Amino acid sequence: MDRCRQIERSISKKYRKAIWNRFVGGIKDYGLIQSGDKIAVCISGGKDSMLLAKCLQMLQRYSELPFELVFLAMDPGYREENARRVAENAEILGLPLTSFSARIFEVVGESAKSPCYLCARMRRGCLYKHAQELGCNKIALGHHFDDVIETTLMSMLYGAEMRTMMPKLHSAHYAGMQLIRPLYLVREADIVAWARYNDLSFIRCACRVAEQNEAAGTDGSKRQTVKKLIAQLERENSNVASNIFHSAECVNLETVLG
């Protein structure tokens, strides 16, 4: 409990400007939480979802706005050591997990085409289904600012379209369900710094594809390519990341083809 309080204090004090204020600001700016919401906080076991869960737990404690939380942890087929790490970190952070298992890694491992895309879709479908069964009207995912700008560039470079990762959206297949991203304005570097400051070690993507790439010392994903490109550009111009983000807000329709 002492360590848990120290971790909470680091969010509200040391990382107040970088994490807490941006977290709260994103929720207010995009209207992500309303009175009476029951939110399934989707925990993968990575740094982003664990921080999201802790921030929402703290917000629920201090906010005058009444809402409920369910900390929903899906095991898509983790190795025993990874599943154990998720449980241990949840205990350290004081997060009461509601857990369930799925055969996603097994199914995706048999697919030779677009395994990451298939995995993401299957995960989200399972999370929506279980959250709805638990009486939730929203699921919260741990996507952060860097995910947003990377997705924007990936859509342009590889998808030939101008498409962004929205802070909230309604499910097309689960009636009454909405997806929200409360870490929308938080930079990944600050999440990494927070984890290191508190000596926390989280799992990364633990699927077979990721493990094979890590063993080979390679990661040929398009997201990693774009992440490296943005990092390189930021070394030359510190405003690059914010410019990419705001370019999706400042669209001059008179100069857009089509």
Summary of the structure (lengths in Angstrom):
residues: 258
radius of gyration: 18.4
end to end distance: 57.3
largest distance: 58.0
contacts: 772
relative contact order: 0.16
helix: 55%
strand: 11%
